[in-house]
Amino acid sequence: MLNLGVLTIPPKKGDKDFLMKKSLLLDAGSGGRASQRLIAECFFRHFDNPLLECMDDAALLDDVRPPIAMSTDAYTVTPLFFPGGSIGSLAVHGTVNDVSMLGARPQYLSCAFILEEGLALDMLNRVAADMAKAAEEAGVLIVTGDTKVVPRGVCDKMFIITTGVGSIFADPPPSGHNARPGDVVLVSGSVGDHGLTVMRSREDFFFLTDVTSDSAPLNRMIAAVIEQAGHVHVLRDPTRGGLAATLNEIAEQSGVSLVLEERDIPVREAVKNGCSCLGLDPLYLANEGKCICILPEDRAGAALTAMRASPYGAEAARIGVVVAAEKKPRVTLKTSIGGSRFLSMPEGVLLPRIC
């Protein structure tokens, strides 16, 4: 349930005083009736399910079987709404995907909200509705959580923290430590969409008219890949730092090198053009609905077929191979003009607060 640390009696729905308010007041986080009205009219309205309705201090999850995967993430993206998603849908998709990358089926989410005094209540309702829709599509339930309201200026409108749990079905589970020489590298679709979309929305770049976030739940696609391809060595979602940063992490974890073919990496034309104008590299831009899959070459065809059967994997492609590291783990890109360059780990981020 959405405990908030305060809810001890069933909240009353339909409170007229609450519905007449336009923005959030500090008393909504006080633990009293104002808190109960907020829970009833916003969170219970959108997240309603039997486990949430128990209103205990924790949710009893009697159908989660070990081994389990668990992941926590915090979402501070600005702006709160962008083409293709919002902080609400992103909070669900991001955590669902993280749990899935360990070869698990996500089942339950908790969510905590940190809300700024003065936040428009219709904005909070839109975010909660987006979360509910995203959870329904992913097949997960939001079963517990917390809410805090802080004074103006302490946070920027809204932060969301989500934790997901699910039962692992892959045997053995994929891991960033498992890439082996001879493996192939797959990506489930075009890269750079989310990072450029958030930049467009934040900075109002009028020329970026055709970019949309790729934020999406990948759990069903990932399950199909594991079931059809068999043993998958590595699954990762290339979020902050993009494809380049994530592949560098995998190379270092596994002690191998990766060689990529630039011509094989899917990048949408609008993203290429936008990056060209802004001097950015799409391989370093965040993604929120893509996965990297590394597995033996004889399993690659089955994995690509499974990805392409999903609406979120239609552009899946083989982009490279894993080789033995000569001196130290590296990621090398063979360029489309016949040269090659190292894709180094970025020192920082091109754009903060993209998730």
ZATOR-425027 format. One line per 3 residues: number of its first residue (from 1); for each residue x, y, z of N, C-alpha, C. Coordinates in steps of 0.1 Angstrom, whole numbers, padded with zeros to 4 digits. Layout:
NUM> X Y Z X Y Z X Y Z ~ ...
END
This chain:
1> 0008 -0012 0000 0000 0000 0000 0008 0012 0000 ~ 0002 0024 -0003 0009 0036 -0002 0009 0041 0012 ~ 0018 0036 0020 0017 0038 0035 0019 0053 0039
4> 0029 0060 0032 0032 0073 0036 0036 0075 0050 ~ 0037 0064 0057 0040 0065 0071 0029 0070 0080 ~ 0017 0072 0074 0006 0079 0082 -0007 0073 0081
7> -0010 0065 0070 -0023 0060 0068 -0027 0049 0077 ~ -0037 0051 0085 -0041 0041 0095 -0056 0037 0093 ~ -0064 0045 0086 -0078 0043 0084 -0081 0045 0069
10> -0091 0038 0064 -0094 0040 0050 -0097 0054 0046 ~ -0090 0060 0036 -0092 0074 0032 -0106 0075 0026 ~ -0112 0087 0028 -0125 0090 0022 -0123 0096 0009
13> -0130 0090 -0001 -0129 0095 -0015 -0140 0106 -0017 ~ -0137 0115 -0027 -0147 0124 -0031 -0148 0136 -0022 ~ -0137 0139 -0014 -0137 0151 -0005 -0137 0164 -0014
16> -0148 0172 -0012 -0149 0184 -0020 -0139 0194 -0018 ~ -0134 0196 -0005 -0124 0205 -0002 -0111 0202 -0010 ~ -0108 0189 -0010 -0095 0185 -0017 -0097 0188 -0032
19> -0108 0184 -0037 -0110 0186 -0052 -0110 0200 -0056 ~ -0113 0209 -0047 -0114 0224 -0051 -0100 0230 -0051 ~ -0090 0223 -0044 -0076 0229 -0044 -0070 0227 -0057
22> -0061 0237 -0060 -0054 0237 -0073 -0039 0232 -0071 ~ -0034 0234 -0060 -0020 0231 -0058 -0018 0224 -0044 ~ -0006 0218 -0043 -0003 0210 -0031 0002 0219 -0019
25> -0003 0217 -0008 0001 0224 0004 0009 0215 0013 ~ 0017 0221 0022 0026 0213 0031 0018 0204 0039 ~ 0005 0207 0043 -0002 0198 0052 -0006 0185 0045
28> -0004 0184 0032 -0006 0171 0025 0004 0161 0029 ~ 0015 0165 0035 0025 0156 0040 0026 0155 0055 ~ 0016 0160 0062 0016 0161 0076 0013 0148 0084
31> 0006 0139 0077 0002 0127 0084 -0013 0127 0089 ~ -0019 0138 0086 -0033 0139 0091 -0043 0137 0079 ~ -0055 0143 0081 -0066 0142 0071 -0061 0147 0057
34> -0053 0157 0057 -0049 0162 0044 -0041 0152 0036 ~ -0033 0145 0044 -0025 0134 0038 -0034 0123 0032 ~ -0044 0120 0040 -0053 0109 0036 -0061 0113 0024
37> -0065 0126 0023 -0072 0130 0011 -0064 0129 -0001 ~ -0051 0133 0000 -0042 0132 -0011 -0040 0117 -0016 ~ -0039 0108 -0006 -0037 0094 -0010 -0050 0089 -0017
40> -0061 0093 -0011 -0074 0087 -0017 -0077 0093 -0031 ~ -0075 0106 -0032 -0079 0112 -0045 -0069 0111 -0056 ~ -0057 0108 -0052 -0047 0107 -0063 -0041 0093 -0064
43> -0034 0088 -0054 -0027 0075 -0055 -0037 0063 -0055 ~ -0046 0063 -0045 -0055 0051 -0045 -0064 0051 -0058 ~ -0067 0063 -0062 -0075 0064 -0074 -0069 0058 -0087
46> -0056 0059 -0088 -0048 0054 -0099 -0042 0040 -0097 ~ -0037 0037 -0085 -0030 0025 -0083 -0038 0014 -0076 ~ -0051 0016 -0075 -0059 0007 -0067 -0057 -0008 -0071
49> -0054 -0016 -0061 -0053 -0031 -0062 -0054 -0037 -0048 ~ -0057 -0050 -0047 -0060 -0056 -0034 -0048 -0055 -0024 ~ -0036 -0056 -0029 -0024 -0055 -0020 -0023 -0041 -0015
52> -0025 -0031 -0023 -0025 -0017 -0018 -0036 -0014 -0008 ~ -0047 -0020 -0010 -0059 -0017 -0002 -0057 -0022 0012 ~ -0048 -0032 0014 -0046 -0037 0028 -0041 -0026 0038
55> -0034 -0016 0032 -0029 -0005 0040 -0021 -0009 0053 ~ -0013 -0019 0051 -0003 -0022 0061 0010 -0014 0059 ~ 0019 -0016 0068 0032 -0009 0067 0041 -0015 0056
58> 0038 -0026 0051 0045 -0033 0040 0035 -0041 0032 ~ 0039 -0045 0020 0031 -0054 0012 0035 -0068 0013 ~ 0025 -0077 0015 0028 -0091 0016 0028 -0097 0002
61> 0040 -0102 -0002 0041 -0107 -0016 0044 -0122 -0015 ~ 0033 -0129 -0014 0034 -0144 -0012 0036 -0152 -0024 ~ 0037 -0146 -0036 0039 -0153 -0048 0053 -0150 -0055
64> 0062 -0143 -0048 0075 -0141 -0053 0084 -0152 -0048 ~ 0090 -0159 -0058 0098 -0171 -0054 0113 -0168 -0057 ~ 0121 -0173 -0048 0136 -0171 -0050 0141 -0180 -0061
67> 0152 -0176 -0067 0159 -0163 -0065 0152 -0151 -0070 ~ 0154 -0140 -0064 0147 -0128 -0069 0156 -0117 -0074 ~ 0152 -0108 -0082 0159 -0097 -0086 0152 -0084 -0080
70> 0160 -0075 -0076 0155 -0063 -0069 0163 -0051 -0074 ~ 0156 -0040 -0077 0163 -0028 -0082 0156 -0016 -0077 ~ 0164 -0005 -0074 0159 0007 -0069 0165 0018 -0078
73> 0156 0028 -0082 0161 0039 -0090 0154 0052 -0086 ~ 0160 0063 -0087 0154 0076 -0085 0152 0084 -0098 ~ 0141 0091 -0099 0138 0098 -0112 0136 0113 -0109
76> 0144 0121 -0115 0144 0136 -0113 0144 0143 -0126 ~ 0139 0137 -0137 0140 0143 -0150 0132 0156 -0151 ~ 0138 0165 -0158 0131 0178 -0161 0132 0181 -0176
79> 0121 0184 -0182 0108 0187 -0177 0101 0174 -0173 ~ 0090 0175 -0165 0083 0163 -0161 0076 0156 -0172 ~ 0072 0163 -0183 0065 0157 -0194 0073 0160 -0207
82> 0074 0150 -0216 0082 0152 -0228 0076 0143 -0238 ~ 0079 0145 -0251 0073 0137 -0262 0077 0122 -0259 ~ 0066 0114 -0258 0069 0099 -0256 0068 0095 -0242
85> 0066 0104 -0232 0065 0099 -0218 0065 0110 -0208 ~ 0067 0107 -0196 0067 0116 -0184 0075 0110 -0173 ~ 0078 0117 -0163 0085 0112 -0151 0078 0100 -0146
88> 0064 0099 -0147 0057 0088 -0142 0059 0075 -0150 ~ 0057 0076 -0163 0059 0064 -0171 0074 0060 -0170 ~ 0083 0069 -0170 0097 0066 -0169 0101 0059 -0157
91> 0095 0063 -0145 0098 0056 -0133 0094 0042 -0133 ~ 0083 0039 -0139 0079 0025 -0140 0087 0017 -0150 ~ 0089 0023 -0162 0097 0016 -0173 0111 0013 -0168
94> 0117 0023 -0162 0131 0022 -0158 0134 0011 -0149 ~ 0125 0010 -0139 0127 -0001 -0128 0123 -0015 -0133 ~ 0112 -0015 -0141 0108 -0028 -0147 0120 -0033 -0156
97> 0126 -0024 -0164 0137 -0029 -0173 0149 -0033 -0165 ~ 0152 -0026 -0154 0164 -0030 -0146 0162 -0044 -0140 ~ 0150 -0047 -0135 0148 -0060 -0130 0148 -0071 -0141
100> 0143 -0067 -0152 0143 -0077 -0164 0157 -0081 -0168 ~ 0167 -0071 -0167 0180 -0074 -0172 0187 -0085 -0164 ~ 0182 -0089 -0153 0188 -0100 -0146 0181 -0113 -0149
103> 0173 -0113 -0159 0166 -0125 -0163 0154 -0128 -0154 ~ 0147 -0118 -0149 0136 -0119 -0140 0123 -0114 -0146 ~ 0112 -0118 -0141 0099 -0113 -0145 0095 -0103 -0134
106> 0095 -0090 -0137 0091 -0080 -0127 0076 -0083 -0123 ~ 0073 -0082 -0110 0060 -0084 -0105 0054 -0072 -0097 ~ 0062 -0066 -0089 0057 -0056 -0080 0067 -0044 -0079
109> 0061 -0032 -0077 0068 -0020 -0075 0064 -0013 -0062 ~ 0074 -0007 -0056 0070 0004 -0046 0074 0017 -0052 ~ 0068 0028 -0047 0071 0041 -0052 0071 0051 -0041
112> 0080 0060 -0041 0081 0071 -0031 0081 0084 -0039 ~ 0073 0093 -0034 0072 0107 -0040 0077 0117 -0031 ~ 0086 0126 -0036 0090 0138 -0029 0084 0149 -0037
115> 0075 0156 -0031 0067 0167 -0038 0070 0180 -0033 ~ 0071 0190 -0041 0073 0204 -0037 0060 0211 -0034 ~ 0060 0218 -0023 0048 0226 -0020 0045 0235 -0031
118> 0032 0236 -0035 0027 0244 -0046 0026 0237 -0059 ~ 0030 0224 -0059 0029 0216 -0071 0014 0216 -0075 ~ 0011 0218 -0088 -0003 0217 -0093 -0008 0203 -0092
121> -0020 0202 -0086 -0025 0188 -0083 -0029 0181 -0096 ~ -0033 0189 -0106 -0036 0182 -0119 -0024 0176 -0125 ~ -0012 0183 -0123 0001 0177 -0128 0004 0164 -0120
124> 0002 0164 -0107 0004 0151 -0099 -0005 0140 -0104 ~ -0018 0144 -0107 -0027 0134 -0112 -0023 0128 -0126 ~ -0018 0137 -0134 -0013 0132 -0147 -0002 0123 -0146
127> 0008 0126 -0137 0019 0117 -0135 0014 0103 -0129 ~ 0005 0104 -0119 0001 0091 -0113 -0007 0083 -0124 ~ -0015 0089 -0132 -0022 0082 -0143 -0012 0076 -0153
130> -0001 0083 -0156 0009 0077 -0165 0016 0065 -0159 ~ 0018 0066 -0146 0024 0055 -0139 0015 0043 -0139 ~ 0002 0045 -0136 -0008 0034 -0136 -0009 0027 -0150
133> -0009 0035 -0160 -0010 0030 -0174 0003 0022 -0177 ~ 0015 0027 -0174 0027 0020 -0176 0028 0007 -0169 ~ 0023 0007 -0156 0024 -0005 -0148 0014 -0016 -0154
136> 0003 -0011 -0159 -0007 -0021 -0165 -0001 -0027 -0177 ~ 0006 -0019 -0185 0012 -0025 -0198 0023 -0035 -0194 ~ 0030 -0032 -0184 0041 -0040 -0180 0037 -0053 -0172
139> 0024 -0052 -0167 0019 -0063 -0160 0024 -0064 -0145 ~ 0027 -0052 -0139 0032 -0052 -0126 0022 -0044 -0117 ~ 0023 -0046 -0104 0014 -0038 -0095 0023 -0029 -0086
142> 0017 -0017 -0084 0024 -0008 -0074 0017 -0011 -0061 ~ 0024 -0016 -0051 0018 -0022 -0039 0022 -0015 -0026 ~ 0031 -0006 -0026 0035 0001 -0014 0043 0014 -0017
145> 0045 0023 -0008 0052 0035 -0011 0052 0045 0000 ~ 0055 0057 -0003 0056 0068 0006 0055 0081 -0001 ~ 0051 0091 0006 0050 0105 0001 0055 0115 0011
148> 0063 0124 0006 0068 0135 0014 0065 0148 0007 ~ 0060 0158 0014 0058 0172 0008 0068 0181 0015 ~ 0077 0188 0006 0087 0196 0012 0085 0211 0008
151> 0091 0220 0015 0088 0234 0012 0093 0238 -0002 ~ 0087 0249 -0007 0091 0254 -0020 0106 0256 -0020 ~ 0112 0252 -0032 0126 0254 -0034 0135 0243 -0029
154> 0129 0233 -0021 0137 0222 -0016 0139 0211 -0027 ~ 0129 0209 -0035 0131 0201 -0047 0124 0207 -0059 ~ 0127 0202 -0071 0122 0208 -0083 0109 0201 -0087
157> 0098 0205 -0081 0084 0200 -0084 0082 0186 -0079 ~ 0089 0176 -0084 0086 0162 -0081 0098 0153 -0084 ~ 0101 0145 -0074 0111 0134 -0076 0103 0121 -0072
160> 0107 0110 -0079 0100 0097 -0077 0111 0086 -0075 ~ 0110 0078 -0065 0119 0067 -0063 0111 0054 -0064 ~ 0115 0045 -0072 0108 0032 -0074 0117 0021 -0071
163> 0112 0010 -0065 0119 -0002 -0063 0110 -0013 -0069 ~ 0117 -0022 -0076 0110 -0034 -0082 0115 -0047 -0078 ~ 0107 -0057 -0077 0111 -0071 -0074 0104 -0080 -0084
166> 0111 -0091 -0087 0106 -0101 -0095 0113 -0114 -0094 ~ 0108 -0125 -0098 0114 -0138 -0097 0123 -0141 -0109 ~ 0135 -0145 -0107 0144 -0148 -0117 0141 -0162 -0124
169> 0140 -0162 -0137 0137 -0175 -0144 0149 -0179 -0153 ~ 0158 -0170 -0156 0169 -0174 -0164 0179 -0182 -0156 ~ 0185 -0192 -0162 0194 -0201 -0155 0206 -0204 -0164
172> 0218 -0198 -0161 0221 -0188 -0151 0216 -0174 -0155 ~ 0215 -0165 -0145 0210 -0152 -0148 0221 -0144 -0156 ~ 0217 -0136 -0165 0227 -0127 -0173 0234 -0118 -0163
175> 0247 -0114 -0166 0254 -0105 -0158 0265 -0098 -0167 ~ 0268 -0086 -0163 0278 -0078 -0170 0292 -0085 -0169 ~ 0294 -0095 -0161 0306 -0102 -0159 0308 -0114 -0169
178> 0297 -0116 -0177 0297 -0129 -0184 0300 -0128 -0199 ~ 0304 -0117 -0204 0307 -0116 -0219 0320 -0124 -0221 ~ 0320 -0131 -0232 0331 -0140 -0236 0336 -0137 -0250
181> 0349 -0139 -0253 0353 -0137 -0267 0346 -0147 -0276 ~ 0342 -0142 -0287 0333 -0150 -0297 0319 -0147 -0296 ~ 0314 -0140 -0285 0301 -0136 -0284 0298 -0125 -0294
184> 0285 -0123 -0296 0281 -0112 -0305 0273 -0102 -0297 ~ 0273 -0089 -0301 0266 -0078 -0294 0254 -0074 -0302 ~ 0242 -0074 -0296 0230 -0070 -0302 0224 -0058 -0295
187> 0217 -0050 -0302 0210 -0039 -0296 0195 -0039 -0301 ~ 0186 -0037 -0293 0172 -0039 -0296 0165 -0028 -0305 ~ 0173 -0017 -0308 0167 -0007 -0316 0176 0005 -0317
190> 0170 0016 -0322 0178 0028 -0324 0182 0035 -0311 ~ 0194 0042 -0312 0199 0047 -0299 0199 0062 -0300 ~ 0199 0068 -0288 0199 0083 -0286 0186 0090 -0285
193> 0175 0083 -0287 0162 0090 -0288 0158 0097 -0275 ~ 0160 0091 -0264 0155 0097 -0252 0163 0109 -0248 ~ 0176 0108 -0248 0185 0119 -0244 0182 0131 -0253
196> 0181 0130 -0266 0179 0141 -0274 0165 0147 -0272 ~ 0155 0138 -0270 0141 0143 -0267 0141 0152 -0255 ~ 0147 0147 -0244 0147 0156 -0232 0154 0169 -0234
199> 0165 0169 -0242 0172 0181 -0245 0163 0190 -0253 ~ 0156 0185 -0263 0147 0193 -0270 0136 0199 -0262 ~ 0130 0191 -0253 0120 0197 -0244 0125 0207 -0234
202> 0136 0205 -0229 0142 0214 -0219 0146 0227 -0225 ~ 0153 0226 -0236 0159 0238 -0242 0151 0245 -0253 ~ 0140 0238 -0257 0131 0243 -0267 0138 0245 -0281
205> 0145 0235 -0285 0152 0235 -0298 0141 0233 -0309 ~ 0138 0243 -0316 0127 0243 -0325 0130 0234 -0337 ~ 0142 0231 -0340 0146 0223 -0352 0145 0208 -0349
208> 0143 0204 -0336 0142 0190 -0333 0128 0186 -0332 ~ 0121 0185 -0344 0107 0183 -0344 0103 0168 -0345 ~ 0112 0160 -0348 0108 0146 -0350 0114 0136 -0341
211> 0118 0140 -0329 0124 0131 -0319 0114 0129 -0308 ~ 0114 0116 -0304 0105 0111 -0293 0112 0102 -0284 ~ 0109 0102 -0271 0116 0093 -0262 0112 0079 -0265
214> 0121 0070 -0263 0119 0055 -0265 0114 0048 -0253 ~ 0111 0056 -0242 0107 0050 -0229 0097 0039 -0231 ~ 0099 0027 -0226 0090 0015 -0228 0094 0004 -0219
217> 0084 -0005 -0216 0087 -0016 -0208 0092 -0028 -0216 ~ 0104 -0033 -0213 0110 -0043 -0221 0109 -0057 -0216 ~ 0101 -0059 -0205 0102 -0072 -0198 0096 -0083 -0206
220> 0086 -0081 -0213 0080 -0093 -0221 0090 -0096 -0233 ~ 0096 -0086 -0239 0105 -0088 -0250 0117 -0096 -0245 ~ 0122 -0092 -0233 0134 -0098 -0227 0131 -0113 -0224
223> 0119 -0115 -0218 0115 -0129 -0215 0115 -0138 -0227 ~ 0110 -0132 -0239 0110 -0140 -0251 0124 -0143 -0256 ~ 0133 -0133 -0255 0147 -0135 -0259 0153 -0147 -0251
226> 0151 -0147 -0238 0157 -0157 -0230 0151 -0171 -0233 ~ 0138 -0171 -0234 0131 -0184 -0237 0135 -0189 -0251 ~ 0137 -0181 -0261 0139 -0186 -0274 0154 -0188 -0278
229> 0162 -0179 -0272 0176 -0180 -0275 0184 -0189 -0266 ~ 0178 -0192 -0254 0185 -0200 -0244 0195 -0191 -0236 ~ 0207 -0196 -0233 0216 -0189 -0225 0221 -0176 -0230
232> 0217 -0165 -0223 0221 -0151 -0227 0232 -0147 -0217 ~ 0243 -0143 -0221 0254 -0139 -0212 0252 -0126 -0205 ~ 0248 -0116 -0213 0247 -0102 -0207 0234 -0096 -0212
235> 0227 -0089 -0203 0216 -0080 -0207 0218 -0067 -0199 ~ 0218 -0056 -0206 0219 -0043 -0200 0210 -0033 -0207 ~ 0205 -0023 -0200 0198 -0012 -0207 0207 0000 -0207
238> 0210 0006 -0219 0220 0017 -0220 0214 0030 -0217 ~ 0212 0034 -0204 0205 0046 -0200 0215 0057 -0200 ~ 0218 0063 -0188 0228 0074 -0187 0241 0070 -0193
241> 0247 0079 -0201 0259 0076 -0208 0258 0068 -0221 ~ 0245 0063 -0223 0242 0057 -0236 0249 0044 -0239 ~ 0249 0040 -0252 0255 0028 -0256 0270 0027 -0253
244> 0277 0038 -0255 0291 0038 -0253 0295 0035 -0239 ~ 0289 0042 -0230 0292 0041 -0215 0289 0027 -0210 ~ 0277 0022 -0214 0273 0008 -0210 0282 -0003 -0215
247> 0286 -0002 -0228 0295 -0012 -0233 0309 -0011 -0227 ~ 0313 0001 -0223 0326 0002 -0215 0325 -0005 -0202 ~ 0314 -0003 -0195 0311 -0010 -0182 0312 -0025 -0184
250> 0306 -0030 -0194 0305 -0045 -0196 0320 -0050 -0200 ~ 0327 -0042 -0208 0341 -0046 -0211 0349 -0047 -0199 ~ 0348 -0037 -0190 0356 -0037 -0178 0352 -0048 -0168
253> 0339 -0050 -0167 0334 -0061 -0158 0339 -0075 -0163 ~ 0338 -0077 -0176 0341 -0090 -0181 0356 -0092 -0185 ~ 0364 -0081 -0185 0378 -0082 -0189 0380 -0085 -0203
256> 0371 -0080 -0212 0372 -0083 -0227 0371 -0070 -0234 ~ 0373 -0071 -0247 0372 -0059 -0256 0360 -0061 -0265 ~ 0354 -0050 -0270 0343 -0051 -0279 0346 -0043 -0292
259> 0342 -0049 -0303 0345 -0042 -0316 0331 -0040 -0322 ~ 0328 -0028 -0325 0315 -0024 -0331 0316 -0019 -0345 ~ 0306 -0022 -0353 0305 -0017 -0367 0295 -0005 -0367
262> 0301 0007 -0370 0292 0019 -0370 0281 0018 -0379 ~ 0283 0013 -0391 0272 0012 -0401 0260 0003 -0396 ~ 0263 -0006 -0386 0252 -0015 -0382 0244 -0010 -0370
265> 0249 0001 -0364 0242 0006 -0352 0230 0015 -0356 ~ 0218 0011 -0353 0206 0019 -0357 0205 0032 -0350 ~ 0204 0043 -0358 0202 0056 -0353 0192 0063 -0362
268> 0181 0068 -0356 0171 0075 -0365 0177 0087 -0372 ~ 0172 0090 -0384 0177 0101 -0391 0175 0114 -0384 ~ 0164 0116 -0377 0162 0128 -0369 0172 0130 -0358
271> 0176 0119 -0352 0186 0119 -0341 0200 0122 -0347 ~ 0203 0116 -0358 0216 0119 -0365 0217 0134 -0368 ~ 0206 0139 -0374 0206 0153 -0378 0207 0163 -0366
274> 0199 0159 -0356 0200 0168 -0344 0213 0168 -0337 ~ 0219 0156 -0336 0233 0155 -0330 0243 0162 -0339 ~ 0241 0161 -0352 0251 0169 -0361 0250 0184 -0358
277> 0238 0189 -0357 0236 0203 -0354 0242 0207 -0341 ~ 0241 0199 -0331 0245 0202 -0317 0259 0197 -0313 ~ 0265 0190 -0322 0279 0185 -0319 0279 0174 -0309
280> 0268 0166 -0310 0267 0155 -0300 0269 0141 -0307 ~ 0273 0131 -0299 0274 0118 -0304 0263 0109 -0299 ~ 0254 0104 -0308 0242 0096 -0303 0246 0084 -0295
283> 0258 0079 -0297 0262 0067 -0289 0264 0070 -0274 ~ 0265 0083 -0271 0266 0087 -0257 0253 0092 -0251 ~ 0242 0092 -0258 0230 0098 -0254 0221 0087 -0247
286> 0213 0091 -0237 0206 0081 -0229 0195 0075 -0238 ~ 0192 0062 -0234 0180 0055 -0239 0172 0049 -0228 ~ 0159 0048 -0229 0151 0043 -0219 0141 0032 -0223
289> 0144 0027 -0236 0135 0016 -0241 0143 0007 -0250 ~ 0156 0006 -0247 0165 -0003 -0255 0173 -0012 -0246 ~ 0177 -0023 -0251 0186 -0032 -0243 0198 -0037 -0252
292> 0209 -0039 -0245 0220 -0046 -0251 0220 -0061 -0247 ~ 0222 -0069 -0257 0222 -0084 -0255 0235 -0090 -0260 ~ 0242 -0096 -0252 0255 -0103 -0256 0253 -0118 -0253
295> 0256 -0126 -0263 0253 -0140 -0262 0261 -0148 -0273 ~ 0263 -0161 -0272 0270 -0168 -0282 0265 -0166 -0296 ~ 0273 -0166 -0306 0270 -0163 -0320 0259 -0173 -0325
298> 0259 -0185 -0321 0249 -0195 -0326 0235 -0192 -0320 ~ 0234 -0183 -0310 0221 -0180 -0305 0216 -0166 -0310 ~ 0224 -0159 -0317 0220 -0145 -0321 0208 -0145 -0330
301> 0207 -0154 -0339 0195 -0153 -0348 0182 -0155 -0341 ~ 0181 -0164 -0331 0169 -0166 -0323 0166 -0154 -0315 ~ 0177 -0147 -0309 0175 -0136 -0301 0169 -0124 -0309
304> 0175 -0122 -0321 0170 -0111 -0330 0156 -0114 -0334 ~ 0152 -0126 -0337 0138 -0129 -0341 0129 -0126 -0330 ~ 0133 -0129 -0317 0124 -0126 -0306 0123 -0111 -0304
307> 0134 -0104 -0305 0133 -0089 -0304 0124 -0083 -0314 ~ 0126 -0087 -0327 0119 -0081 -0338 0104 -0084 -0338 ~ 0100 -0095 -0330 0086 -0098 -0328 0079 -0088 -0319
310> 0086 -0081 -0311 0081 -0071 -0302 0080 -0057 -0308 ~ 0070 -0050 -0305 0069 -0036 -0310 0081 -0027 -0305 ~ 0088 -0031 -0295 0099 -0024 -0290 0112 -0029 -0295
313> 0112 -0039 -0304 0125 -0044 -0309 0125 -0045 -0324 ~ 0116 -0038 -0331 0115 -0040 -0345 0128 -0036 -0353 ~ 0136 -0027 -0347 0149 -0023 -0353 0161 -0030 -0348
316> 0159 -0041 -0341 0170 -0048 -0334 0181 -0052 -0345 ~ 0193 -0051 -0340 0204 -0053 -0350 0216 -0059 -0343 ~ 0224 -0067 -0350 0237 -0071 -0346 0247 -0060 -0348
319> 0254 -0055 -0338 0263 -0044 -0340 0278 -0046 -0337 ~ 0281 -0058 -0332 0295 -0060 -0330 0298 -0074 -0324 ~ 0311 -0076 -0320 0316 -0088 -0314 0324 -0086 -0302
322> 0326 -0096 -0294 0334 -0096 -0282 0347 -0103 -0286 ~ 0359 -0097 -0283 0372 -0102 -0285 0380 -0102 -0272 ~ 0391 -0110 -0272 0400 -0110 -0261 0406 -0096 -0259
325> 0408 -0091 -0247 0414 -0078 -0245 0429 -0080 -0246 ~ 0436 -0072 -0254 0451 -0073 -0255 0458 -0068 -0243 ~ 0456 -0055 -0241 0463 -0049 -0229 0453 -0046 -0218
328> 0442 -0039 -0222 0432 -0036 -0213 0419 -0036 -0220 ~ 0407 -0038 -0213 0394 -0038 -0220 0392 -0025 -0227 ~ 0387 -0026 -0240 0384 -0014 -0248 0371 -0016 -0256
331> 0365 -0005 -0260 0354 -0006 -0270 0359 0002 -0282 ~ 0360 -0005 -0293 0364 0001 -0306 0353 0002 -0316 ~ 0352 0013 -0322 0342 0015 -0333 0349 0015 -0346
334> 0345 0006 -0355 0349 0007 -0369 0340 0016 -0376 ~ 0346 0027 -0381 0337 0037 -0387 0332 0034 -0401 ~ 0322 0041 -0405 0316 0038 -0418 0325 0042 -0430
337> 0336 0050 -0427 0345 0054 -0438 0358 0045 -0438 ~ 0358 0035 -0430 0369 0025 -0430 0380 0027 -0419 ~ 0378 0037 -0411 0387 0039 -0400 0383 0032 -0387
340> 0389 0036 -0376 0384 0031 -0363 0388 0041 -0352 ~ 0380 0040 -0341 0383 0049 -0330 0378 0043 -0317 ~ 0385 0046 -0306 0381 0041 -0293 0368 0049 -0289
343> 0359 0041 -0283 0348 0047 -0276 0351 0047 -0261 ~ 0355 0058 -0256 0360 0058 -0242 0348 0060 -0232 ~ 0350 0057 -0220 0340 0060 -0210 0340 0075 -0207
346> 0328 0081 -0208 0327 0095 -0206 0330 0099 -0192 ~ 0336 0111 -0190 0340 0116 -0177 0328 0120 -0169 ~ 0318 0126 -0176 0305 0130 -0169 0294 0127 -0178
349> 0283 0135 -0177 0271 0133 -0185 0270 0145 -0194 ~ 0265 0143 -0207 0262 0154 -0216 0251 0162 -0211 ~ 0241 0156 -0205 0229 0163 -0201 0224 0157 -0188
352> 0225 0165 -0177 0220 0159 -0164 0205 0158 -0163 ~ 0200 0150 -0154 0186 0148 -0151 0178 0144 -0163 ~ 0183 0134 -0170 0175 0129 -0181 0166 0117 -0177
355> 0168 0112 -0165 0159 0102 -0160 0156 0104 -0145
END
